[in-house]
Amino acid sequence: MELALVVGVDGSEPSLRAVDWAADEAALRGLPLRLVYASLWERYEGTALAKDLGKPSEQVRAENIVEAATRRAHG
């Protein structure tokens, strides 16, 4: 069983720097990289975008953060 290198992201610049480091380490060691986002509290970000997508606003925000971190890791 091969373990993945796991890094948490929250959309902040420090977490994106952690993604940079983790992506480099995963590539160096030949490991898969797993990006994780978690939130204990929902923040009010406005509901218009989420309603248009038919999803709760926190889910839309989480998906956007993970997608941005994934693009950064691939870069």
PyMOL Python script that loads the backbone (N, CA, C, O; Angstrom):
from pymol import cmd

cmd.read_pdbstr("""\
ATOM      1  N   MET A   1       0.845  -1.181   0.000  1.00  0.00           N
ATOM      2  CA  MET A   1       0.000   0.000   0.000  1.00  0.00           C
ATOM      3  C   MET A   1       0.891   1.245   0.000  1.00  0.00           C
ATOM      4  O   MET A   1       1.746   1.413   0.869  1.00  0.00           O
ATOM      5  N   GLU A   2       0.676   2.098  -0.976  1.00  0.00           N
ATOM      6  CA  GLU A   2       1.455   3.327  -1.078  1.00  0.00           C
ATOM      7  C   GLU A   2       0.686   4.460  -0.411  1.00  0.00           C
ATOM      8  O   GLU A   2      -0.477   4.712  -0.727  1.00  0.00           O
ATOM      9  N   LEU A   3       1.352   5.132   0.508  1.00  0.00           N
ATOM     10  CA  LEU A   3       0.730   6.254   1.197  1.00  0.00           C
ATOM     11  C   LEU A   3       0.866   7.519   0.365  1.00  0.00           C
ATOM     12  O   LEU A   3       1.842   7.699  -0.364  1.00  0.00           O
ATOM     13  N   ALA A   4      -0.121   8.384   0.484  1.00  0.00           N
ATOM     14  CA  ALA A   4      -0.085   9.666  -0.220  1.00  0.00           C
ATOM     15  C   ALA A   4       0.475  10.733   0.702  1.00  0.00           C
ATOM     16  O   ALA A   4       0.390  10.619   1.925  1.00  0.00           O
ATOM     17  N   LEU A   5       1.040  11.759   0.116  1.00  0.00           N
ATOM     18  CA  LEU A   5       1.419  12.950   0.865  1.00  0.00           C
ATOM     19  C   LEU A   5       0.163  13.819   0.927  1.00  0.00           C
ATOM     20  O   LEU A   5      -0.442  14.108  -0.105  1.00  0.00           O
ATOM     21  N   VAL A   6      -0.225  14.229   2.116  1.00  0.00           N
ATOM     22  CA  VAL A   6      -1.474  14.959   2.318  1.00  0.00           C
ATOM     23  C   VAL A   6      -1.159  16.389   2.752  1.00  0.00           C
ATOM     24  O   VAL A   6      -0.313  16.609   3.618  1.00  0.00           O
ATOM     25  N   VAL A   7      -1.844  17.356   2.146  1.00  0.00           N
ATOM     26  CA  VAL A   7      -1.680  18.756   2.529  1.00  0.00           C
ATOM     27  C   VAL A   7      -3.066  19.395   2.626  1.00  0.00           C
ATOM     28  O   VAL A   7      -3.931  19.178   1.777  1.00  0.00           O
ATOM     29  N   GLY A   8      -3.253  20.185   3.679  1.00  0.00           N
ATOM     30  CA  GLY A   8      -4.515  20.892   3.876  1.00  0.00           C
ATOM     31  C   GLY A   8      -4.485  22.257   3.219  1.00  0.00           C
ATOM     32  O   GLY A   8      -3.471  22.954   3.251  1.00  0.00           O
ATOM     33  N   VAL A   9      -5.603  22.633   2.623  1.00  0.00           N
ATOM     34  CA  VAL A   9      -5.721  23.945   1.982  1.00  0.00           C
ATOM     35  C   VAL A   9      -6.972  24.647   2.505  1.00  0.00           C
ATOM     36  O   VAL A   9      -7.996  24.020   2.773  1.00  0.00           O
ATOM     37  N   ASP A  10      -6.856  25.974   2.641  1.00  0.00           N
ATOM     38  CA  ASP A  10      -8.019  26.761   3.044  1.00  0.00           C
ATOM     39  C   ASP A  10      -8.183  28.000   2.180  1.00  0.00           C
ATOM     40  O   ASP A  10      -9.024  28.855   2.457  1.00  0.00           O
ATOM     41  N   GLY A  11      -7.370  28.092   1.128  1.00  0.00           N
ATOM     42  CA  GLY A  11      -7.458  29.235   0.230  1.00  0.00           C
ATOM     43  C   GLY A  11      -6.514  30.361   0.579  1.00  0.00           C
ATOM     44  O   GLY A  11      -6.361  31.300  -0.201  1.00  0.00           O
ATOM     45  N   SER A  12      -5.876  30.290   1.734  1.00  0.00           N
ATOM     46  CA  SER A  12      -4.947  31.349   2.135  1.00  0.00           C
ATOM     47  C   SER A  12      -3.615  31.184   1.410  1.00  0.00           C
ATOM     48  O   SER A  12      -3.291  30.100   0.923  1.00  0.00           O
ATOM     49  N   GLU A  13      -2.852  32.264   1.345  1.00  0.00           N
ATOM     50  CA  GLU A  13      -1.538  32.194   0.698  1.00  0.00           C
ATOM     51  C   GLU A  13      -0.608  31.209   1.407  1.00  0.00           C
ATOM     52  O   GLU A  13       0.095  30.459   0.730  1.00  0.00           O
ATOM     53  N   PRO A  14      -0.574  31.180   2.754  1.00  0.00           N
ATOM     54  CA  PRO A  14       0.278  30.171   3.405  1.00  0.00           C
ATOM     55  C   PRO A  14      -0.108  28.731   3.045  1.00  0.00           C
ATOM     56  O   PRO A  14       0.765  27.877   2.892  1.00  0.00           O
ATOM     57  N   SER A  15      -1.400  28.464   2.912  1.00  0.00           N
ATOM     58  CA  SER A  15      -1.791  27.100   2.552  1.00  0.00           C
ATOM     59  C   SER A  15      -1.409  26.785   1.106  1.00  0.00           C
ATOM     60  O   SER A  15      -1.096  25.638   0.787  1.00  0.00           O
ATOM     61  N   LEU A  16      -1.433  27.787   0.234  1.00  0.00           N
ATOM     62  CA  LEU A  16      -1.018  27.556  -1.152  1.00  0.00           C
ATOM     63  C   LEU A  16       0.492  27.356  -1.246  1.00  0.00           C
ATOM     64  O   LEU A  16       0.964  26.621  -2.113  1.00  0.00           O
ATOM     65  N   ARG A  17       1.250  28.000  -0.367  1.00  0.00           N
ATOM     66  CA  ARG A  17       2.696  27.731  -0.301  1.00  0.00           C
ATOM     67  C   ARG A  17       2.940  26.310   0.193  1.00  0.00           C
ATOM     68  O   ARG A  17       3.886  25.655  -0.244  1.00  0.00           O
ATOM     69  N   ALA A  18       2.095  25.830   1.099  1.00  0.00           N
ATOM     70  CA  ALA A  18       2.190  24.443   1.555  1.00  0.00           C
ATOM     71  C   ALA A  18       1.907  23.485   0.405  1.00  0.00           C
ATOM     72  O   ALA A  18       2.527  22.425   0.312  1.00  0.00           O
ATOM     73  N   VAL A  19       0.975  23.851  -0.471  1.00  0.00           N
ATOM     74  CA  VAL A  19       0.692  23.042  -1.658  1.00  0.00           C
ATOM     75  C   VAL A  19       1.930  22.988  -2.555  1.00  0.00           C
ATOM     76  O   VAL A  19       2.272  21.925  -3.073  1.00  0.00           O
ATOM     77  N   ASP A  20       2.598  24.118  -2.740  1.00  0.00           N
ATOM     78  CA  ASP A  20       3.824  24.144  -3.546  1.00  0.00           C
ATOM     79  C   ASP A  20       4.852  23.174  -2.979  1.00  0.00           C
ATOM     80  O   ASP A  20       5.418  22.357  -3.707  1.00  0.00           O
ATOM     81  N   TRP A  21       5.087  23.272  -1.674  1.00  0.00           N
ATOM     82  CA  TRP A  21       6.062  22.398  -1.023  1.00  0.00           C
ATOM     83  C   TRP A  21       5.661  20.934  -1.165  1.00  0.00           C
ATOM     84  O   TRP A  21       6.483  20.092  -1.527  1.00  0.00           O
ATOM     85  N   ALA A  22       4.389  20.633  -0.879  1.00  0.00           N
ATOM     86  CA  ALA A  22       3.909  19.255  -0.931  1.00  0.00           C
ATOM     87  C   ALA A  22       3.994  18.683  -2.341  1.00  0.00           C
ATOM     88  O   ALA A  22       4.343  17.516  -2.515  1.00  0.00           O
ATOM     89  N   ALA A  23       3.679  19.490  -3.345  1.00  0.00           N
ATOM     90  CA  ALA A  23       3.762  19.020  -4.735  1.00  0.00           C
ATOM     91  C   ALA A  23       5.205  18.674  -5.091  1.00  0.00           C
ATOM     92  O   ALA A  23       5.467  17.655  -5.731  1.00  0.00           O
ATOM     93  N   ASP A  24       6.135  19.524  -4.674  1.00  0.00           N
ATOM     94  CA  ASP A  24       7.555  19.242  -4.926  1.00  0.00           C
ATOM     95  C   ASP A  24       7.991  17.959  -4.220  1.00  0.00           C
ATOM     96  O   ASP A  24       8.666  17.119  -4.815  1.00  0.00           O
ATOM     97  N   GLU A  25       7.609  17.809  -2.962  1.00  0.00           N
ATOM     98  CA  GLU A  25       7.980  16.625  -2.189  1.00  0.00           C
ATOM     99  C   GLU A  25       7.363  15.358  -2.778  1.00  0.00           C
ATOM    100  O   GLU A  25       8.034  14.330  -2.879  1.00  0.00           O
ATOM    101  N   ALA A  26       6.106  15.426  -3.163  1.00  0.00           N
ATOM    102  CA  ALA A  26       5.435  14.263  -3.745  1.00  0.00           C
ATOM    103  C   ALA A  26       6.120  13.845  -5.039  1.00  0.00           C
ATOM    104  O   ALA A  26       6.334  12.657  -5.280  1.00  0.00           O
ATOM    105  N   ALA A  27       6.465  14.830  -5.874  1.00  0.00           N
ATOM    106  CA  ALA A  27       7.151  14.515  -7.131  1.00  0.00           C
ATOM    107  C   ALA A  27       8.533  13.921  -6.858  1.00  0.00           C
ATOM    108  O   ALA A  27       8.936  12.954  -7.505  1.00  0.00           O
ATOM    109  N   LEU A  28       9.247  14.493  -5.912  1.00  0.00           N
ATOM    110  CA  LEU A  28      10.580  14.021  -5.571  1.00  0.00           C
ATOM    111  C   LEU A  28      10.553  12.579  -5.067  1.00  0.00           C
ATOM    112  O   LEU A  28      11.436  11.788  -5.399  1.00  0.00           O
ATOM    113  N   ARG A  29       9.558  12.241  -4.281  1.00  0.00           N
ATOM    114  CA  ARG A  29       9.476  10.917  -3.674  1.00  0.00           C
ATOM    115  C   ARG A  29       8.612   9.932  -4.454  1.00  0.00           C
ATOM    116  O   ARG A  29       8.484   8.768  -4.076  1.00  0.00           O
ATOM    117  N   GLY A  30       8.017  10.415  -5.555  1.00  0.00           N
ATOM    118  CA  GLY A  30       7.171   9.541  -6.367  1.00  0.00           C
ATOM    119  C   GLY A  30       5.894   9.118  -5.663  1.00  0.00           C
ATOM    120  O   GLY A  30       5.418   7.996  -5.833  1.00  0.00           O
ATOM    121  N   LEU A  31       5.346  10.026  -4.871  1.00  0.00           N
ATOM    122  CA  LEU A  31       4.125   9.742  -4.113  1.00  0.00           C
ATOM    123  C   LEU A  31       2.936  10.484  -4.692  1.00  0.00           C
ATOM    124  O   LEU A  31       3.097  11.559  -5.270  1.00  0.00           O
ATOM    125  N   PRO A  32       1.748   9.924  -4.545  1.00  0.00           N
ATOM    126  CA  PRO A  32       0.555  10.689  -4.922  1.00  0.00           C
ATOM    127  C   PRO A  32       0.347  11.829  -3.937  1.00  0.00           C
ATOM    128  O   PRO A  32       0.741  11.738  -2.774  1.00  0.00           O
ATOM    129  N   LEU A  33      -0.267  12.891  -4.404  1.00  0.00           N
ATOM    130  CA  LEU A  33      -0.548  14.062  -3.567  1.00  0.00           C
ATOM    131  C   LEU A  33      -2.047  14.145  -3.350  1.00  0.00           C
ATOM    132  O   LEU A  33      -2.827  14.063  -4.299  1.00  0.00           O
ATOM    133  N   ARG A  34      -2.440  14.308  -2.114  1.00  0.00           N
ATOM    134  CA  ARG A  34      -3.855  14.463  -1.787  1.00  0.00           C
ATOM    135  C   ARG A  34      -4.062  15.830  -1.151  1.00  0.00           C
ATOM    136  O   ARG A  34      -3.422  16.163  -0.154  1.00  0.00           O
ATOM    137  N   LEU A  35      -4.963  16.623  -1.735  1.00  0.00           N
ATOM    138  CA  LEU A  35      -5.321  17.940  -1.208  1.00  0.00           C
ATOM    139  C   LEU A  35      -6.594  17.801  -0.389  1.00  0.00           C
ATOM    140  O   LEU A  35      -7.556  17.172  -0.830  1.00  0.00           O
ATOM    141  N   VAL A  36      -6.600  18.389   0.803  1.00  0.00           N
ATOM    142  CA  VAL A  36      -7.741  18.263   1.695  1.00  0.00           C
ATOM    143  C   VAL A  36      -8.203  19.650   2.133  1.00  0.00           C
ATOM    144  O   VAL A  36      -7.393  20.498   2.508  1.00  0.00           O
ATOM    145  N   TYR A  37      -9.504  19.867   2.081  1.00  0.00           N
ATOM    146  CA  TYR A  37     -10.109  21.093   2.591  1.00  0.00           C
ATOM    147  C   TYR A  37     -11.133  20.697   3.648  1.00  0.00           C
ATOM    148  O   TYR A  37     -11.916  19.770   3.443  1.00  0.00           O
ATOM    149  N   ALA A  38     -11.124  21.391   4.763  1.00  0.00           N
ATOM    150  CA  ALA A  38     -12.121  21.143   5.797  1.00  0.00           C
ATOM    151  C   ALA A  38     -12.498  22.467   6.441  1.00  0.00           C
ATOM    152  O   ALA A  38     -11.680  23.382   6.529  1.00  0.00           O
ATOM    153  N   SER A  39     -13.731  22.560   6.887  1.00  0.00           N
ATOM    154  CA  SER A  39     -14.200  23.767   7.553  1.00  0.00           C
ATOM    155  C   SER A  39     -15.173  23.372   8.650  1.00  0.00           C
ATOM    156  O   SER A  39     -16.057  22.540   8.444  1.00  0.00           O
ATOM    157  N   LEU A  40     -15.001  23.972   9.808  1.00  0.00           N
ATOM    158  CA  LEU A  40     -15.922  23.711  10.911  1.00  0.00           C
ATOM    159  C   LEU A  40     -17.116  24.651  10.890  1.00  0.00           C
ATOM    160  O   LEU A  40     -18.194  24.301  11.369  1.00  0.00           O
ATOM    161  N   TRP A  41     -16.928  25.834  10.339  1.00  0.00           N
ATOM    162  CA  TRP A  41     -17.981  26.839  10.345  1.00  0.00           C
ATOM    163  C   TRP A  41     -18.269  27.297   8.926  1.00  0.00           C
ATOM    164  O   TRP A  41     -17.356  27.508   8.127  1.00  0.00           O
ATOM    165  N   GLU A  42     -19.535  27.444   8.630  1.00  0.00           N
ATOM    166  CA  GLU A  42     -19.898  28.022   7.346  1.00  0.00           C
ATOM    167  C   GLU A  42     -19.771  29.526   7.447  1.00  0.00           C
ATOM    168  O   GLU A  42     -20.182  30.139   8.432  1.00  0.00           O
ATOM    169  N   ARG A  43     -19.202  30.098   6.426  1.00  0.00           N
ATOM    170  CA  ARG A  43     -19.082  31.557   6.365  1.00  0.00           C
ATOM    171  C   ARG A  43     -20.094  32.079   5.367  1.00  0.00           C
ATOM    172  O   ARG A  43     -20.432  31.403   4.395  1.00  0.00           O
ATOM    173  N   TYR A  44     -20.572  33.278   5.613  1.00  0.00           N
ATOM    174  CA  TYR A  44     -21.495  33.869   4.669  1.00  0.00           C
ATOM    175  C   TYR A  44     -20.700  34.477   3.527  1.00  0.00           C
ATOM    176  O   TYR A  44     -19.977  35.455   3.716  1.00  0.00           O
ATOM    177  N   GLU A  45     -20.830  33.913   2.377  1.00  0.00           N
ATOM    178  CA  GLU A  45     -20.140  34.402   1.185  1.00  0.00           C
ATOM    179  C   GLU A  45     -21.138  34.934   0.167  1.00  0.00           C
ATOM    180  O   GLU A  45     -20.754  35.324  -0.936  1.00  0.00           O
ATOM    181  N   GLY A  46     -22.388  34.951   0.522  1.00  0.00           N
ATOM    182  CA  GLY A  46     -23.418  35.323  -0.437  1.00  0.00           C
ATOM    183  C   GLY A  46     -23.972  34.060  -1.057  1.00  0.00           C
ATOM    184  O   GLY A  46     -23.225  33.109  -1.286  1.00  0.00           O
ATOM    185  N   THR A  47     -25.234  34.030  -1.329  1.00  0.00           N
ATOM    186  CA  THR A  47     -25.858  32.799  -1.790  1.00  0.00           C
ATOM    187  C   THR A  47     -26.178  32.779  -3.272  1.00  0.00           C
ATOM    188  O   THR A  47     -26.605  31.743  -3.780  1.00  0.00           O
ATOM    189  N   ALA A  48     -25.992  33.871  -3.983  1.00  0.00           N
ATOM    190  CA  ALA A  48     -26.397  33.928  -5.389  1.00  0.00           C
ATOM    191  C   ALA A  48     -25.682  32.880  -6.235  1.00  0.00           C
ATOM    192  O   ALA A  48     -26.335  32.146  -6.976  1.00  0.00           O
ATOM    193  N   LEU A  49     -24.367  32.794  -6.145  1.00  0.00           N
ATOM    194  CA  LEU A  49     -23.614  31.830  -6.940  1.00  0.00           C
ATOM    195  C   LEU A  49     -24.030  30.415  -6.583  1.00  0.00           C
ATOM    196  O   LEU A  49     -24.267  29.596  -7.470  1.00  0.00           O
ATOM    197  N   ALA A  50     -24.121  30.122  -5.302  1.00  0.00           N
ATOM    198  CA  ALA A  50     -24.463  28.775  -4.868  1.00  0.00           C
ATOM    199  C   ALA A  50     -25.867  28.386  -5.332  1.00  0.00           C
ATOM    200  O   ALA A  50     -26.083  27.254  -5.762  1.00  0.00           O
ATOM    201  N   LYS A  51     -26.811  29.307  -5.250  1.00  0.00           N
ATOM    202  CA  LYS A  51     -28.174  28.997  -5.693  1.00  0.00           C
ATOM    203  C   LYS A  51     -28.195  28.704  -7.185  1.00  0.00           C
ATOM    204  O   LYS A  51     -28.904  27.804  -7.634  1.00  0.00           O
ATOM    205  N   ASP A  52     -27.413  29.466  -7.961  1.00  0.00           N
ATOM    206  CA  ASP A  52     -27.376  29.234  -9.408  1.00  0.00           C
ATOM    207  C   ASP A  52     -26.837  27.844  -9.722  1.00  0.00           C
ATOM    208  O   ASP A  52     -27.240  27.232 -10.711  1.00  0.00           O
ATOM    209  N   LEU A  53     -25.936  27.347  -8.896  1.00  0.00           N
ATOM    210  CA  LEU A  53     -25.342  26.032  -9.121  1.00  0.00           C
ATOM    211  C   LEU A  53     -26.119  24.921  -8.428  1.00  0.00           C
ATOM    212  O   LEU A  53     -25.832  23.741  -8.633  1.00  0.00           O
ATOM    213  N   GLY A  54     -27.095  25.289  -7.612  1.00  0.00           N
ATOM    214  CA  GLY A  54     -27.884  24.298  -6.902  1.00  0.00           C
ATOM    215  C   GLY A  54     -27.112  23.621  -5.776  1.00  0.00           C
ATOM    216  O   GLY A  54     -27.409  22.479  -5.424  1.00  0.00           O
ATOM    217  N   LYS A  55     -26.123  24.311  -5.209  1.00  0.00           N
ATOM    218  CA  LYS A  55     -25.305  23.739  -4.144  1.00  0.00           C
ATOM    219  C   LYS A  55     -25.241  24.720  -2.978  1.00  0.00           C
ATOM    220  O   LYS A  55     -25.417  25.924  -3.163  1.00  0.00           O
ATOM    221  N   PRO A  56     -24.988  24.201  -1.772  1.00  0.00           N
ATOM    222  CA  PRO A  56     -24.762  25.119  -0.645  1.00  0.00           C
ATOM    223  C   PRO A  56     -23.517  25.966  -0.886  1.00  0.00           C
ATOM    224  O   PRO A  56     -22.558  25.494  -1.497  1.00  0.00           O
ATOM    225  N   SER A  57     -23.521  27.215  -0.410  1.00  0.00           N
ATOM    226  CA  SER A  57     -22.415  28.130  -0.683  1.00  0.00           C
ATOM    227  C   SER A  57     -21.086  27.594  -0.164  1.00  0.00           C
ATOM    228  O   SER A  57     -20.059  27.798  -0.811  1.00  0.00           O
ATOM    229  N   GLU A  58     -21.070  26.917   0.979  1.00  0.00           N
ATOM    230  CA  GLU A  58     -19.820  26.381   1.521  1.00  0.00           C
ATOM    231  C   GLU A  58     -19.251  25.290   0.603  1.00  0.00           C
ATOM    232  O   GLU A  58     -18.033  25.179   0.461  1.00  0.00           O
ATOM    233  N   GLN A  59     -20.109  24.499  -0.012  1.00  0.00           N
ATOM    234  CA  GLN A  59     -19.632  23.463  -0.936  1.00  0.00           C
ATOM    235  C   GLN A  59     -19.002  24.091  -2.170  1.00  0.00           C
ATOM    236  O   GLN A  59     -17.965  23.625  -2.643  1.00  0.00           O
ATOM    237  N   VAL A  60     -19.616  25.138  -2.692  1.00  0.00           N
ATOM    238  CA  VAL A  60     -19.065  25.835  -3.859  1.00  0.00           C
ATOM    239  C   VAL A  60     -17.705  26.416  -3.504  1.00  0.00           C
ATOM    240  O   VAL A  60     -16.756  26.296  -4.279  1.00  0.00           O
ATOM    241  N   ARG A  61     -17.604  27.041  -2.345  1.00  0.00           N
ATOM    242  CA  ARG A  61     -16.339  27.640  -1.894  1.00  0.00           C
ATOM    243  C   ARG A  61     -15.265  26.567  -1.753  1.00  0.00           C
ATOM    244  O   ARG A  61     -14.142  26.759  -2.220  1.00  0.00           O
ATOM    245  N   ALA A  62     -15.585  25.456  -1.127  1.00  0.00           N
ATOM    246  CA  ALA A  62     -14.622  24.368  -0.937  1.00  0.00           C
ATOM    247  C   ALA A  62     -14.145  23.830  -2.277  1.00  0.00           C
ATOM    248  O   ALA A  62     -12.950  23.608  -2.471  1.00  0.00           O
ATOM    249  N   GLU A  63     -15.073  23.622  -3.197  1.00  0.00           N
ATOM    250  CA  GLU A  63     -14.702  23.118  -4.523  1.00  0.00           C
ATOM    251  C   GLU A  63     -13.778  24.094  -5.238  1.00  0.00           C
ATOM    252  O   GLU A  63     -12.811  23.675  -5.874  1.00  0.00           O
ATOM    253  N   ASN A  64     -14.061  25.384  -5.143  1.00  0.00           N
ATOM    254  CA  ASN A  64     -13.221  26.394  -5.790  1.00  0.00           C
ATOM    255  C   ASN A  64     -11.818  26.402  -5.202  1.00  0.00           C
ATOM    256  O   ASN A  64     -10.839  26.512  -5.940  1.00  0.00           O
ATOM    257  N   ILE A  65     -11.710  26.287  -3.881  1.00  0.00           N
ATOM    258  CA  ILE A  65     -10.402  26.279  -3.223  1.00  0.00           C
ATOM    259  C   ILE A  65      -9.600  25.062  -3.641  1.00  0.00           C
ATOM    260  O   ILE A  65      -8.422  25.182  -3.975  1.00  0.00           O
ATOM    261  N   VAL A  66     -10.218  23.900  -3.627  1.00  0.00           N
ATOM    262  CA  VAL A  66      -9.500  22.674  -3.996  1.00  0.00           C
ATOM    263  C   VAL A  66      -9.122  22.693  -5.477  1.00  0.00           C
ATOM    264  O   VAL A  66      -8.026  22.260  -5.833  1.00  0.00           O
ATOM    265  N   GLU A  67      -9.992  23.178  -6.333  1.00  0.00           N
ATOM    266  CA  GLU A  67      -9.663  23.267  -7.766  1.00  0.00           C
ATOM    267  C   GLU A  67      -8.479  24.206  -7.997  1.00  0.00           C
ATOM    268  O   GLU A  67      -7.589  23.889  -8.786  1.00  0.00           O
ATOM    269  N   ALA A  68      -8.456  25.346  -7.327  1.00  0.00           N
ATOM    270  CA  ALA A  68      -7.344  26.293  -7.471  1.00  0.00           C
ATOM    271  C   ALA A  68      -6.052  25.677  -6.958  1.00  0.00           C
ATOM    272  O   ALA A  68      -5.006  25.835  -7.588  1.00  0.00           O
ATOM    273  N   ALA A  69      -6.102  24.980  -5.828  1.00  0.00           N
ATOM    274  CA  ALA A  69      -4.917  24.329  -5.286  1.00  0.00           C
ATOM    275  C   ALA A  69      -4.434  23.208  -6.204  1.00  0.00           C
ATOM    276  O   ALA A  69      -3.230  22.996  -6.347  1.00  0.00           O
ATOM    277  N   THR A  70      -5.363  22.499  -6.820  1.00  0.00           N
ATOM    278  CA  THR A  70      -4.989  21.430  -7.754  1.00  0.00           C
ATOM    279  C   THR A  70      -4.282  21.993  -8.970  1.00  0.00           C
ATOM    280  O   THR A  70      -3.269  21.453  -9.413  1.00  0.00           O
ATOM    281  N   ARG A  71      -4.814  23.080  -9.511  1.00  0.00           N
ATOM    282  CA  ARG A  71      -4.144  23.723 -10.664  1.00  0.00           C
ATOM    283  C   ARG A  71      -2.737  24.173 -10.272  1.00  0.00           C
ATOM    284  O   ARG A  71      -1.793  24.028 -11.049  1.00  0.00           O
ATOM    285  N   ARG A  72      -2.604  24.716  -9.068  1.00  0.00           N
ATOM    286  CA  ARG A  72      -1.300  25.188  -8.599  1.00  0.00           C
ATOM    287  C   ARG A  72      -0.334  24.014  -8.436  1.00  0.00           C
ATOM    288  O   ARG A  72       0.837  24.126  -8.799  1.00  0.00           O
ATOM    289  N   ALA A  73      -0.806  22.904  -7.900  1.00  0.00           N
ATOM    290  CA  ALA A  73       0.045  21.731  -7.709  1.00  0.00           C
ATOM    291  C   ALA A  73       0.517  21.171  -9.049  1.00  0.00           C
ATOM    292  O   ALA A  73       1.657  20.722  -9.165  1.00  0.00           O
ATOM    293  N   HIS A  74      -0.343  21.196 -10.050  1.00  0.00           N
ATOM    294  CA  HIS A  74       0.040  20.697 -11.378  1.00  0.00           C
ATOM    295  C   HIS A  74       1.037  21.630 -12.060  1.00  0.00           C
ATOM    296  O   HIS A  74       1.797  21.211 -12.933  1.00  0.00           O
ATOM    297  N   GLY A  75       1.027  22.899 -11.654  1.00  0.00           N
ATOM    298  CA  GLY A  75       1.935  23.888 -12.243  1.00  0.00           C
ATOM    299  C   GLY A  75       3.296  23.749 -11.682  1.00  0.00           C
ATOM    300  O   GLY A  75       4.198  24.497 -12.058  1.00  0.00           O
TER     301      GLY A  75
END
""", "prot")
cmd.dss("prot")
cmd.show_as("cartoon", "prot")
cmd.util.cbc("prot")
cmd.orient("prot")
